[in-house]
Amino acid sequence: MNPVSSDPLDRFRFPIDEWALTESSFDAANQGHSEAMFSVGNGYLGMRGSAEEGYGGYSNGTFINGFHDTWAIRHAEEAYGFARVGQTIVNAPDAKLIRLYVDDEPFILAEADCIRYERRLDFRNGVLWREIEWRAPSGKSVLIRSRRLASFTDRHLAVVEYEVTMLDSDASIVISSQILNRQDWVDEFAAAAASEHPIDDPRRAATFSERVLEPGFKKSHGARYILGYRAAHSGMTIAAGVDHRLDTENEWSAGSEIDDDLAKHVYSIQAHAGVPIKLVKTIAFHTSMRVPTRGLADRCDRTLDRIGESPIEEVFDRQRAWLDDFWQRSDVEVKGRPEIQQAIRWNIFQLAQSTARTDGGGIAAKGVSGSGYGGHYFWDTEIYVLPFLTYTSPQVARNALRFRRGMLDAARDRARELNQRGALFPWRTINGLEAGAYYAAGTAQYHIDADISHALSQYVSATGDDDFLIKGEAIDILVETARMWADLGFWRGDTNRSFHIHGVTGPDEYTTVVNDNLFTNVMARANLRAAVRQLRKVQRSDPHAFEQLSARLDLRDDEIVEWAAAGEAMHILFDEELGIHPQDSQFLEKELWDLENTPPSKHPLLLHYHPLVIYRFQVIKQADVVLALLLQGDEFSQEEKRKNFEYYDALTTGDSTLSASTQSIVAAEVGYRDLALEYFTTALFVDLGDLHNNSADGVHVASTGGVWSALVFGFGGMRDYLGTFTFDPRLPEEWDSLDFRVTIRGARLHVAVFADVITFEIETGDSVIVYVRDRSVEVTAGRPVTVALKDEAPVFEGAPTTSDIEGSLRADGSVITATIPTIDNEFAGEPVNAD
């Protein structure tokens, strides 16, 4: 990672606009990054920001959430219980493709003589807009305009509007509108994907070596085309359909062509100067696990028929209306800092594009903006994305949790495979099966169970949606995960018994398969307590429902008693000498990795050092203990939080995009105000600035969620512990104010933070009780409340470093030292001597 403390964007190329990301010039060498940044999506359907004309580019991708193929994972050495079935998102047929020829010369953006170029991703209208003035090889001037959207109101629909006008001369124009199966098509124009980062980067998706999409259906009628396919191994089916409307006063004719992998509708136009040609292309995608391609084709027909009954402008109007409502409940405002405001809104808009119409599907680590991480779902959803959804779009959060509930049977099977009771959710998956081939940093992250349970508990606390727990059977998640923890852990001692969990990996993937990982134990304790609390609540309030769920889950009362005891006796490590909670039982026995003197060229460490080398050191990929301080903050004193933060922050590489937002939140809470802002700025520009050099493969959705959390939980100081909502703001000194909205128990609360006061106002709903630094405040509709901010925590300068730790004593009296593994005589901070 390249941490930043200020706006890293080239503002000549990307001018500041608080409601749009605008690009004023085309950069052929950086297309992968811009394709991801300018993608459009709705959570189900995503189209990367590649040019409509389709030549070259990094990845002319169209992705449908969950549409994947499977492949056999081949391990160098097999062992029982290893993941067997890999899953990779498939590049869906490219239906946005429109080729343009002027006097038989193709318009190829990367080679074109562009007099003027502008592209804008509009956050309020949900449209990717582009305008180019092209000087054709003949010298004629051509104006090309386009609009593109993936509909938030109709999850299966996308629209491309393409307009061409000859400015100074007549010309013969050909517009070839196509559907192309890019997944299996050899594209001679494609740029080498490896040009933007190493091909052996494990963050990238696996590639297929044989045909993936088997043709199952093709149809053309008039200006409508539909292609249908079946994924070769997963058996999933997909149909892509397009319809066309041409509006021009020029003379024109049309022809058609269709085969298994390509459908074309070709317009030949005798264009006159100043007479525009507008093509509207409506696009429909439908996918299924079991419906034949013919059935999906019928669904495409119905979608296209419905859209064709009214002017296309109504689709754009509905898009704007949906986003008006979205921003009303989701916007976060930092007044007077337009460059920060633009980046905040881009991140929040990406959350909408990744989640809005998942409609019971999962939320992938890259959303639908790219194929990075294979299109898999991780804990990213529950820990980094669900907080935003829970407090702004609770129905979408509910849908995401329903998706996890639907995976429960597969999770039960996985637990049995690993000789455990209850359920063990997969670390990475699309179809519910574990797809993580490297178990040490995959399956061993048992904390996924507690992460899902945490998100469920947070959702119920914020919404009061007890029906989802009982009638929606989401409580089954709490029961089966509690069973897993009770079975995985074990007791030690006689009189002062303690409960331990061994052989797991926490969030820090640079430290694997350890005993008593602090994050895992703290989160497992919360998981056990939540199961007990909710079950006892149902037992008291609805005995009949309790009997039903007990019968369904074969639940015994002695189990609940055992979970309560295990939770209260959970072993939480603490080192008296250092005053911190060790990350695991052996973490402090290792020496420090000297991060201060590790050259940037060696980051991320995972691409430059063997895992065994990394595992031998105190070095952290991403927040682990520090994340526990956030998620279970009521379990730690303020002094413990500060000391833990100072120790572990110094050891954290930031090699994960998940880390900066969490470090920002906790830094703000414990008093490192400037450092909190630096971490926030780094998180804010993770993708816009391509700080990890892999944004070309898609937007880091968890990081975009983390940006919202850093604003609301960090600088806004909001916490929700078991339904008690507190605010302890930490506004950056450089900011005048911070405004955001959160929905609590059906009431939308507008919060405005200033240097010396915080104000609350109910925008919808009745009333909310909150606490401001231990002071109870009731906010009712029509009566805004202003509270003075007093007794702010101390402020600390600078940032913790490994030098602060080096020389400290362990509990056994040994001295902690810091070193760097050397490679080929290359020493830290010194270039290799070429002589």
N, C-alpha and C positions, 0 to 999 in steps of 0.2 A: 504494500500500500504506500502511496505517496500522500502523507497527511498535508492538509492545506489549512491556512488560517485566513485566507481571503478568496474572493471570487477568482477561479482559475480559467474562466472561459475567455476566448478571444472575442471581445465585444465588437470588433469590426465585422466579424463573420456572424456572431450571434448577438445582435443588439438587444438591449434590455426591453422587455415588454412584460408587464405584470400578469397578463392573461394569455400569453402565447410563448412558444419557443419558435423563434424565427431564425432562418438561415439565409444570409444575403449572398453567399457564393458557394459554388459546388466544389467539393474536395474529393477527387477520384481516389486518392490514396487512403481515405479514411471512411470508406463507405460502410463498413460493418458497423462502426460505432453510430453513424448517423441513421442507418437503417433501424437500429433498435430504438434510438431516441425519438424518431419520428414515426414509430409504429402506431397503428390504430387497433383497438380491440375492445371487447365487451365482457371478457371473462370466459366466454365460450369460443369466440371466433377472433382470431388476430391476424393482421396483415402487416408485415414489416414495411418500413418506409423506403423500400426500393422503388425506383422509377417505374411508372406504368409501362414504359416501353420495354423494360425487362432485359436489356443488354447488360452483360457484365454484372457488377455488383458483388457483394460478399455472400449474401444468402437471400435469394428471392423467395422468402418463406411465407407460407400461409399455414397457420396452426389452429387446430381444433382441440380444445381442452380434452384430454383423456384419449384422443384418437392415437393409438399406438400399435406397434407390432412387437412381438416377443422373439427372443433368441436364447439359445442355450448358453449359460455362463460356463466357461471352461476354466477351471482352476488348475494351476500348475501342479498342485498336489491336492487331491480331494480329501474331504473329511465329512463326517455325518453332520447334517444340519446346515451346511453352507447354502447360501442362496443359489438357486438352480436356474431361475428364469429371469433373464434380463428383459427390460421393457424400455422402449425408446419411442418418443413422440415422432410421428410421421409428418413429413412435409406434404400437406394436403394439396390437391390440384390448385394451380395458380389461376385464379379467375379474374384477377385485376389487370391482366396483361393486355395492352393495347399498343400495337406497332403503328408507327406513323412514317409515311413516305411522301416526300414532296418532289415532284418531277422524278420519281423513282429513286430518290436519294433517301436513305433511312435517317431518322433522327436518333442518334446515339448520344446520350447526354455526356458521357465521359469524353467524347471526341468532338462535341459540337462547339461551334463558334457562338457562344452565348453573349449577346449584347447586354442582357439583363436577366437576373435570376433571383427569385425569392420563393422560399418555402416556409409555410407557417403551420404549426400544430396549435390549433385554437382550443384552449381549455374550456371556454364558455359554450362554444358551439359544437365541440366534439368532432371537428373536421380537420383533415389534413389538406391544406390548400397550397397550390403551386402555380407560379406564373413565370414563364420564360419567353424572352424574345430571342429568336434564333435567326442568325444569318445563314441561310442555306448555302451550299457550295456554289449555286448559281448567282448568289448575291441577293436573292430575294429575302425579304424580312417576313418572319412567321411568328405570330403570337400563339403561345400554347398555354392554356389554363386547364387546371384540373382540381376537382374536389373529391375527397374520399372519406368514407366513414364506415365504421362497424356499429350497427345500431344498438343503443342501449334499451330501446323499447321493443325490438324484435330480435331476439338473440340469434336467429338463423340468417339475418339479413346484413348484407354490405352493399354499398353503392359507390360506383365510380362515375363521376361526370367529367367528360373530356371534351374540351372545346378548342378548335383550331381556327385561326383567322389569318388570311394572307393580308399583310399590311399595305404593300405597295405595288403588288403585281398579281396577275392571275397565275394559276398553277394547276397542274394535275395532282390531286391528292388521293392517296390510298390510306385508309384506316382499317387495320386488320385486328379485330377484337377476338381474343382467344381464351380457351381453357387449356392449360398445359399440365400434364402430369410430370412435374419437375422431379419428384422423388425417384423416378426410374428413367428420366430423360437425360441423355448425355448432352450437357449444355456447353457448346464450344466457346460461348462468349463468357462463361463464368470466370470470375477472378479467383485466384488461388486463395482458399479460405485460410491457409496457414500464414498468410502474409501479415496478419494482425496479432497473432500470438502463437506460441509453440503448439505443434500438433500433438504432443504428448501431454498436454495439460489435462489433468484428470477432471477438471471442471466442465470439459466439453462433452457433448453427447457421443455415444457410440455410433459408428457408421455401419450401414448394411452392405454386404458384399454380393447380394443377389436381389432379384426382383422382389419388391415389397407389395406393390398394389396390383392385384390381379384384376383385369378388366371383367366387369360383370354386367354392364348395361351402357348403352349409348342411344341417344335420341336427338333428333333435330326436327324442329317444326317452325317454319317461318324464321323469325329472328331469335328463337329460343333453342338452347342446347343444354343437354344434361349428360354428364359422364358419371358412371358408378363403378366402385371398386370394392374388393374385399382384401383386407390385409392378410398376407400369406400365412402367418402363423397364429396371430391372435384371433383371427376370424372376424374382427370388427369390419363393419361396412360403412361406406361413405358415398354420398351423392353430391355433386356440385352442379348447380344449374345457373344459367345466365339468360337474361332477356335484354333486348336492346330497343331504344327509341332514338331515332335520328331526327334532329330539328335543324333544317337549313333551307334557305331559298335558292341554293345552288342546285344544279342538275346532278343527279347521282343514280347509281345502280348498285345492286348488292349481289354477292355470291356466297356460297357456303361450302364447307368441307368438314368432315368428321371421320375420325378413326378412333382406335382404342385409347390413345394417349394425347390426342390433340383435336380440338374443335375450333373452327374458324368461322367468323362472320365478317366478310370483307366488303367494305364500301369503297367504290370508285367515284370520285367527286370532281367535277369541273369547277374549281373554286375561283370566284371573282374577288378582287381586292376589296376589303372592307365588309365582306359578307361572311358572317361566322358560321361555323359548322359545330353543332353541339350533339355529342353522343352521350346518352345516359345508359349506363350498364348496371342493371340490378342483379345481385348475386345472392344465391341461397345455398347454404350448406346444411346437410342433415347427416348425422352419424348414429350408429347403434351397435350394440353388442350382438344382436341376433336378427334384426329385421333385414330381409333380402334387399339387394340394391334396387330392385324394381319398386319396392315399397317406399324406400327413401326418395326415389325419383318422383313418385307421386306427391310426396310431402314438399319437395322442391317446387313442383308445379303449383301446388296450392299457395305456397309462400309468394311465388312470382305473380300468380293471378291476383292475389289480394293487393299486392303493392302496385300492380299495373292499373288498378281501378281508379286511382286518384293521382293528382299531380305529384311529381317527385319532390317538389318543394315541401310537401307536407311531412315527408320523412325527415328533412332537415329541421323543420319546425318542431317536430316531436323530440328530436335529439336535443335541441336547445332547451325545451321545456323540462326535459328530464334532468339536464345538467343544472338548470336554475334551481331546481329542488335539491339536487345533490350538494351544490355549493352553499346553499342556505343552511344546511345542517353540518357541513364538513369543512368549510373554509377555515383557514388559520391565517391571521393577518399580523404582519409586522410592519407598522406604518413608518414611512420615511426611509425604508431600505429596499428600493425596488429590485435590486439584483438578488437579494435574499428572498423577497416575495415571489419573484418569478420562479426561482428554484423550488420553493416550498410548494407552489401550486403545481409545478410539473410533477413533483413526487406524489402529491395527493391525487392528481389526475391519473397517474400510473396505477394507483391503488384501485381506482374505479375501473380502469381498463382491464385489470387483472382479476377482478372479483365480481363485478356487478351482476353478470348474468351466468355465473357458474351454475346457479339453480339446482343445487344438490350435488354438484360435482366438486372435485378438489380444487385447490389453488396451488398451481405449480410454482416452483422457486423462480422461474423466469416468466410466470404468467403465460400469455400467448404471444410474447414478443420475440421469441427465439427458442432454439433447441438446446440451450445450455442446461447442464445437469440432466439431460435426457427427457425433459418434461416431467420430472418426478416431483412428488409431494413430500415434503420433509416436516420437521417441527417448526419450520419457518412460519407456517400458517398460524399455528396456535399461539406462539410466543410473540411474533412480530407483526402479524397482520390482523389477527382477531381482536386485539385491543382497539384498533381503529374502527373495525366493523361493529364491535359490541357497543361502542359509545357514539357511533354516528349512523350506522345502517344495521340495526340489530337483526332484521330479517335475513340479511345476507350472512351475518354471523351464524344465525340459526341453521341456515342451509349448509354452511361449511361443517358444522358440528353434526348435522344429520348424515353428511357424507362419511364422517368417521364412525358414526353409529352403524352405518351400512357395512363397514369393514370389520365389524366385531367378530363375526364367525370366522373369518380368515385369521384374525388376531388370536382367537382361541386355538385354532389349528397350529399357528406358529408357536404359541406357548407350549403346547403339548410336544411339538417337535424338539423344543429346547428343554424338555423335561420339567416344565413348570405348570402349575395350576393357573387358572384365570386366563388372561389374554395378554399377548405381547404384540403391540402394533409394530408394523415394519418401519425401519428407519427411513428408507426411501422406497417409493412405490408409485405405480399408477393404478394397477388392477387389484391391489390389496396384498399381493405377495411381496416378500422381501426381495429387493433388487440390488441391495448393496453387497458387492462381491467381497469387499475388504471388511471382514467382520469386526476387526479391532476398532475401526472408526465408523462402524455401521451398526450391525446387530447389537454390539456391546453397549450401545447408547440406549440402555433400558429406560432412561429418563423420558423418552418419548411418551411412555404411558402417563407419567406424572404431568408432562406438558399439556397433553390433551385434557386430562382431568382438571388441570389448572384453568385452561381456557373455558371449559364447561362451567366450572364453579364461578368464574368471573362473569360469564354471560348471564347466568341465573341471578347472581347478586345484583348486576346492573339493571336487569330487565324485570326481575320478579316472575319470570316465565317458568313457574313450577309445573305447568302442564307439560312442557317439553320434557322435563325429568320423568314424569310419571306416565302420561298418556303417550308421549313420544319415546318412552323407554330409554331415554338418554341416561337414566340412573344406572342402567346396565353397565355403562362404561366405568362408572365409579366402582361398582361392585367387582367387576372382573379385573380391573387394574389393582384394586386393593388386594384381591386374592393373589395376584402375581407377586406383589411386594411381600406379603406375609409368607409366601412360599419360598421366595428367593432369599429373603433375609433369614437370620438365625440369632439365637440368644446366647449371651455369654454372662458368666457370673452367677452367684447364688443369691446373696441378699440384695446387692445393688445391680440388678440385672440390666443389661443394655442390649439393644437390637442393632445388628450390623448387616451391611450389604456389601458383598465382595464380588470381584470379577466383573466390573462394569467400567464404562467410559463416560465421563461427563461431557459437557459441551466443548471442552478444550480437547481438540483432536490431536494435539501435540503431546498428550499424556493419556495413554490408553490402558485398558484392562487393569484397573486399580481397585484397591479396597477402600471402602468408606469414603467415596468421593463426596465432598461436602455438598455440592449442588444436588446430586442425586438423593442423598439422605434427607436433605431439607425438603426437597420437593416430594419425595416419597412420603415423608411424614405428613405434609399437607394433603396429599392424596388419600392417605388412610383416614385422616381426620375428617376430610370432606365426605367420604363414604359413610362414616359413622354418623356424622351430623345430619346428613340428608336422610339416611335410613331411619334414624330415631325421630326425625321430624315427621316423616310419612307415617311411622308407627303411631305417633300421637294424634296426628290430624286426620288420618284416613286409614283406619285399621284394615278395612276391606282391601284397599289398594296395596297395603303392605303384605297382606296374605297372598294376593295375586302375584306380586313380584317375587315373594319368597318361594312360591311354588314354581314359577317360571325359571328362576335362577338356582333352585335347590339351595336356598340360603338358610343357614342355621344361625340361631342367636349367638351360639358360642363363637362363631366366626367374627361377628361384630365386636364381641368382647375382646377377642384376640387382636383385632385390628386397632382398637382403641389402646390396648396395652402396648402394642408394637410402636404405634405413633408416639406415645408419651415417652417411651424408653429408647427412641431412636438415638444412635450414637452420633453426636455432633462433636467433631474434633475441635480442640482449642489448645494453642501453644502459649503457655504462660510467659515464657521467656520473650517471645516476639510480640505477644498480645494480639495474635491473629488466629483465624481458623485455617488450619492447613487444608490445602485443596484435596488431599487424600492422605492416607496413612503413611506413605513413603515420600511424599513430594518434597518435604523439607530436607530429606537426606541427600538430595541431589545438589550439585553445584549450579550456580547461575550461568545462564547463557548471557554473555556480555553484549546486550543489544545496542548499547550506546556506540560501540565500535564495530558493529557489523555493517558492512557497506550495503547501500541500497540495492546493489546488483545481486545480492544474495537473498533478496525477498521476492516472492514468498519463500520461506524456508523449505516448504514441501516440494518445491521444484528444484532445489539445489542440494538437499541433504537426504540421505537414507533415513527412513523413519526411525530406525534403531538409534541413530545418532541423536536425533531430536528427542527421543523418549528418555535419554539419559540425563537431561538437563531440566532445570526449572526454567521453562520457557512456555509461553501460552499463545495459542493461535487466536483465541477469542475469549471474551469475558466468560468466566466460569463461576468462581466464588462471587465476583462482582455482580453477575446476573442474579445470583441468589439474594444478594443484598437488595435488589430491586423487587423481585417477584415475591419475596417473603420478608420484606423489610421490617415488619412488626416483630420479627423474631430476633432482631439484632439491636443493640444499643447504638446511639449515635457515635460513641467513641469506637466501638467495634467496627462500625461501617467505615469510619475515617481510616483507621489503621489497616483494615483489610484492603481498602481501595489503594492506599499508598503503596502497600507491598505488591499487590498483584498488577496494578496498573504499570508499574515499572517493568514487569516481566512480559507484558502483552505486546505481541508483534503487530497486531492489526492486520494479520494476513487474511482474516475473514471479514467480509463486508458486514457481518452481523455485529461486529464489536463496537464500532465507534459510537453508535447511538446509545447503547447501554452505558458505555464509559462516560458519555456526556451527561446522562441522567444522574448517575451516582456522583460524578465529579461536582455537579451543581448542588446536589443535596449535602455533600460533606464540606463544601466551601471552596472548591477549586473553580472559581467563577470563570477566569480566563481560559483555563484548560477545558472547561465544559463547552465554551463557545467554540474552541478550536476543534474539539471532537464533533460537535454538531455540524460545523462547516464542512468537515471531512465527510460525514455521513450525507450531508445535503448534496454534495457534488460527487458521490461515489460513481454514479453513472454519467451524469452530465459532463464530468471531467475525466471519465474513464480512469479512475484512480487505481484500479486493480488490473487494468489492461485486458479485461475480458468482457466488457460491456457489449462487444460486437455480437456475442451469443445470446444477448437478451438482457432486459432490465432486471436488476436484483430486487425482486418484489419485497423481500423481507427488509431490505435496507430502506425502501420507501416507507414501509410501515414504521420502521424505527425512527425515521425523521419525524413523523407525527407524534410518536411517543416521546421523543426528546423535547418537542415543543410543549406538549401537554403535561407529561409526567416530570420532565426535567425542569424547564423554565417556568411552567405553570404550577409545578409542585403538587399535582393531583395524585392521590393514592386512593385505592379502594380495598380495604381490608375487611372481608366478611360483611360487606354492605355498609360500612362506615366510610363516607366520602370526605376526604380531607384535602386541604390546599395549604401548601407552604411554598410560595413562589420564590424563584431565584432568577429574576430578570437580568439579562446581561446589561452591563453598565452602558454599552453603546446603543441600546435599544430604548426608544421612548415608551413603547407599549407592546402588549401581546394580547390579541383577541382570539378566542376559540369557542366552540360550542360542543357540549357533550349532552347526550341523551341519557337520563337517569330515571328509571321506572316510568317511562313514557313521557317525561317532561324534558323539553329541550332547554338547557341552561346556557345562556350566553355569559362567558367569563371574560373580563377585561382586566389585565394586570398592568399596573404602573409601578413606578419606583417605590411609592409610599402607600399605595392603596390597591385594593382589589375590589371589583364590582361584580355583582351577580344580577342577572335579569332572566326571568322566565319568558321564553318566546312562545312556546306551546306547552300545554299541560297546566297543572294546578300548582303544586308546591314541592320543594325539595329541601331537606335538611342537610347542611354541610358543616364542616368544621374548618376554621382558619386558625392555624397554630393553636389548637386546643380550644378555640372559642366556638361555641355552637351558634350557627346562623340559619334561620329559616327564611327561605326565599319563596314568596308567593306571587302568583300572576298579578301583573299590574303594579308591583311594588319593588322596584330595584333596590338593592342593598349595597352599600359601600362600607368596606371594613379597612381600617388603618392597619398597615403592616408594621409590626414592631418586633423587637427581639430577634432580628435575623442572625443566623449562625455566623461564626467567624469566617473571614475570607482568607484563603491561603494563596500565596503567589507561586509561580513556577509550575513544575511538574515533577512527580516522583521519578527517580532514576535508579538503575541498578547500583550506582555508586552509593546511594543511600542505604542499600541493604548489605553491600559487600563489607565484610569485617564483622557483621553481627554474629552473635553466638547462638547456636542451636541449644536445645534443652540439655543435650549431653556435653556441652561445653566446647564443641568443635566450631571452627570458624567457617563462615560461609564465604566462598570465593567465586570470582566470575572469570570465565574463559570463553574462547571461541574455537570450535573445531576448525582445523586448518585443512586446506585442500591444495595439493600440488604446490606446496611452499608459498601459498598465498596467505598473507597475514592480514588481520583486520585493518581496514582502512588504508592498506598499502598496495599499490598495483604490483603485479608480477613483474619481476625484472626480466626483461626480454633478452638480456645478455646471459 
